[in-house]
Amino acid sequence: MRTGHQVDRGGGGSGRNVGTVGADRVVADSSDWDGARYDRLADPQARWGRTVLDRLQLTGSETVLDAGCGSGRVTEQLMRRLPSGRIVAVDASPSMLAQARHRLGRDHRVRFVEADLLGLDRAALGTDAPVDAVFSTATFHWIVDHDRLFDNLADLLRPGGQLVAQCGAEGNIDGVIRAVRSLGGERAGTWLYPTAEETAVRLRRSGFVDVRVWTHPEPTPFAAAGPLADFLEAVCLRQHLATLAPAERRLFAQLVAAAMPQPVIDYVRLNIVARRAKR
Ligand SMILES: C[S@@+](CC[C@H](N)C(=O)[O-])C[C@H]1O[C@@H](n2cnc3c(N)ncnc32)[C@H](O)[C@@H]1O
C-alpha cells in the first residue's frame, strides 16, 4: 500500500486532524459521491440530523440554507419544520443533488443549488438571500478551509441569523484511520477535524456571536463486518478508495473492517450553535 503526504490547507492546528492526500494515483471520479448509495446507507447521519435540527429555533416561516444537503434525508426532516418557510438545498455533488431532488420532489419551498460552499454567493440564492439560518450536518469536515467557510456563511446570513451545524471533531474516526495504517497505508483524501476551541475562535473572527461549540463521542455500531465495510466504502473511505484500482476497492474496505476490533465507528462530533452579529 502506498502512503500519502500531509497537507494543511485550513490552518487547523495539529497535523493529525488534517487529511492526507494520496501521493500517486488519484482517479478522475474521486470527487463525486454515489447519491443513491449514500441515501440507502446514511441511517447514522439521519439520526444525528434529528438531534441537530432540534437546536434550530424556528417559527415555521423562515428561509434556511441546508449547507451540504447530500441526498436530502435530513433536508426532508427540516421541511417538516418549515410549513410556510423555504429551504435552499446546496451541495457540490451532482449525484447527491439528483438524489435530493428525487427524494424531495417538486416542492415549491425548495431551491436546489449545485455549488461549492466556499464560493457560494448571495446571487446564487436569488430572492432567498439573505437567509434566516444556516443548517449543516456531516459536511464541514470535508471542507478544509473553515476560515473562508465561516466568512462565506456569515455573508449569506441576515444579521442575527442562526448557524446550527454538526461535523467531525478532533479524534473523529481515529479507529478507522488506525485500521488503515495497520494495513501499511495512510487514509487518502482531505478533511479537517478541528477542536471546539479552534472552531469558536474562527467563528468569532468571522463575525459570529453567542457562539457555543462542543464535542461529544458518537460510537456508531454496525450489525457485522459486512455492513461496516459497505459503509466505509461509501462514506469514510470514499476518497481513499478512489485512489485504488476499482477491483481493489471492495477488498480494501473489507480488510479495514476486519482490522477494526469491533464493528463500531468511533465518531466524534463537533456541535456549533451561533448567530451572525446584528450590525
Ligand atoms: C456525508 S454528506 C452529508 C449530507 C447530509 N447533510 C447528511 O447529513 O446526510 C456530505 C455532503 O457534503 C457535500 N460537500 C462536501 N464538500 C462540499 C463543498 N465544499 N461544498 C458543498 N458541498 C460539499 C458532499 O457533496 C456531500 O453531499
The ligand as a Tripos MOL2 file, in Angstrom:
@<TRIPOS>MOLECULE
LIG
   27    29     1     0     0
SMALL
NO_CHARGES

@<TRIPOS>ATOM
      1 C1        -21.7430   12.9990    4.3630 C.3       1 LIG1
      2 S1        -22.6340   14.0130    3.2840 S.3       1 LIG1
      3 C2        -23.8200   14.7420    4.4080 C.3       1 LIG1
      4 C3        -25.1350   15.0070    3.7250 C.3       1 LIG1
      5 C4        -26.2840   15.4020    4.6580 C.3       1 LIG1
      6 N1        -26.0950   16.7010    5.2400 N.3       1 LIG1
      7 C5        -26.4730   14.3660    5.7350 C.2       1 LIG1
      8 O1        -26.2750   14.6730    6.9110 O.co2     1 LIG1
      9 O2        -26.8240   13.2180    5.3830 O.co2     1 LIG1
     10 C6        -21.5220   15.3740    2.9820 C.3       1 LIG1
     11 C7        -22.0090   16.2620    1.8640 C.3       1 LIG1
     12 O3        -21.2090   17.4400    1.8360 O.3       1 LIG1
     13 C8        -21.0760   17.8070    0.4800 C.3       1 LIG1
     14 N2        -19.9110   18.6970    0.3720 N.ar      1 LIG1
     15 C9        -18.6330   18.4260    0.7180 C.ar      1 LIG1
     16 N3        -17.8490   19.4840    0.4720 N.ar      1 LIG1
     17 C10       -18.6560   20.4460   -0.0460 C.ar      1 LIG1
     18 C11       -18.4290   21.7770   -0.5020 C.ar      1 LIG1
     19 N4        -17.2040   22.3360   -0.4880 N.pl3     1 LIG1
     20 N5        -19.4720   22.4860   -0.9710 N.ar      1 LIG1
     21 C12       -20.7230   21.9330   -1.0000 C.ar      1 LIG1
     22 N6        -20.9910   20.6740   -0.5820 N.ar      1 LIG1
     23 C13       -19.9720   19.9460   -0.1130 C.ar      1 LIG1
     24 C14       -20.8840   16.4930   -0.2360 C.3       1 LIG1
     25 O4        -21.0960   16.6020   -1.6120 O.3       1 LIG1
     26 C15       -21.8860   15.6230    0.4880 C.3       1 LIG1
     27 O5        -23.1300   15.6260   -0.1450 O.3       1 LIG1
@<TRIPOS>BOND
     1     1     2 1
     2     2     3 1
     3     2    10 1
     4     3     4 1
     5     4     5 1
     6     5     6 1
     7     5     7 1
     8     7     8 2
     9     7     9 1
    10    10    11 1
    11    11    12 1
    12    11    26 1
    13    12    13 1
    14    13    14 1
    15    13    24 1
    16    14    15 ar
    17    14    23 ar
    18    15    16 ar
    19    16    17 ar
    20    17    18 ar
    21    17    23 ar
    22    18    19 1
    23    18    20 ar
    24    20    21 ar
    25    21    22 ar
    26    22    23 ar
    27    24    25 1
    28    24    26 1
    29    26    27 1
@<TRIPOS>SUBSTRUCTURE
     1 LIG1         1 GROUP 0 **** ****
